[in-house]
Amino acid sequence: MLHVTLGSRPFDGAGIVVRRGPGAPYRRTGFAALLLASCSLGAMVEGASTASAHGIVGQRFFPATLTIEDPFVADELALPTVTHQKTSTDPSVKETNVDLEFAKTITPDIGISFGYGWRHLDQAGPPHNPSGFNNLEISGAWQFLRNEPHEAVAKIALTGELGGTGAGRVGAEGFTVLTPGIFFGKGFGDLPETMNPLRPIAVTGSLGYSIPLRRSTSTTIFDPDTGDAFLDIERHSSAIQYGLAIQYSVPYLTSNIQDLGLPPWMNRLNPLVEFRFTQPVDNRFGEQTTGTVNPGIIWTGQSFQLGIEAIIPLTRATGKNVGVIAQVHFYLDDLVPQLGRPLFGGK
C-alpha cells in the first residue's frame, strides 16, 4: 500500500498477501482490530503519552507500510493498493488485486477499519479469466502504548474476514476468519550520538493468529468419464501470521542528524524491506508455510504517501515468481481535518 503525509506533523513523518494452502489464491489481510483489553496490559500503558497525529512518536514519523499493518490507529484511506503476481498453481495464473481500506478513529486510541477489494485471475480456466470481489474485512484496534522518548508504539487488534461477502469464483471463502493480533513499532533515535548512522532506522512488526470459523468444506464432484459422484473435503486449519519491516528514514536523518544537501524529493524517501510469513499450526491438512520478502521505497508528501515494493517468494509453497505491490495512501487528518479526527475526545 502507499501512504504519504506531512504538513502539521514534523517533516520526518510515516496488508498481507496470504496463501492458505497449495493451489489456493493469495489474499490480502485486513488491518487492525476490535479491542482486546486485558488487565495485564495496564502496566504497559502506564507512562505512555496521549495519542497524537498519525504515525508520530516523539521525533519519529512512521510511514504506513504496504505489506504488514502499522502499529497506529489513524484516519486514513488506502486507495488503491494494487498487487500483481504470477501464482504457483498448475497451470500458473496471473493474479491482480485492487484493494481499498478506510480507517477511522473513534477515540484517539481506538479505531476501526473496513477493507474491500477486487480480484482478476488471468487463467485458461475453468472458469476462464474470472473476476470478482474478495470478502469484506472489518477490523478494530486499541493503541495501548506510545512512548515518546524511546519512539515506541504498540496496538492490539482483531480482524474479521466475513465469509460469503465475496465471489467464490476468485477464491473468496464462504466462511468467516477471525485474526487477533499485536502490532509494534520502535525507532532507534534514542541511541547515543556516537551511533548516528543507525538512528534513522526503525522497525515495525506484527504477530497474529488466524482462526477459521469452519473447519472443513465439503463439495460433491462428478467424474466426467463415469458420472460417479464423490465427496471432496477441504480442511481449514488455524495459522500464525508474523511479519517485520525494517526502514531507514531519510526525513529523520535530515531533520535530526545531518542535512546532506539532497534534493527536496529525496529528503522524503523511506527505503525499507518487509518480511511476512503465514505458518499453519500443523500440516495435517496439507497447508504449508508461505513467506515473502518485499524490498521497496515509500515517498511521503503533504497529505499522502506513495509506495512500491517487489514481492519475492521465500518458501517453496509461495512459488517462484516475483510480483509487485504499489499503493497510494491518504492521511485524512491532514487532507480533510473535519473528517480526519476522532469522533470522541479528539482535538
PyMOL commands that set and color helices and strands:
alter all, ss='L'
color gray80, all
select helices_A, chain A and resi 39-45+168-170+193-198+250-257+266-268+316-318+332-335
alter helices_A, ss='H'
color red, helices_A
select strands_A, chain A and resi 17-19+26-28+56-57+60-61+76-86+94-107+110-122+131-133+137-147+152-161+177-187+201-212+216-222+229-235+239-248+269-280+290-300+304-313+323-331
alter strands_A, ss='S'
color yellow, strands_A
deselect
rebuild
show_as cartoon
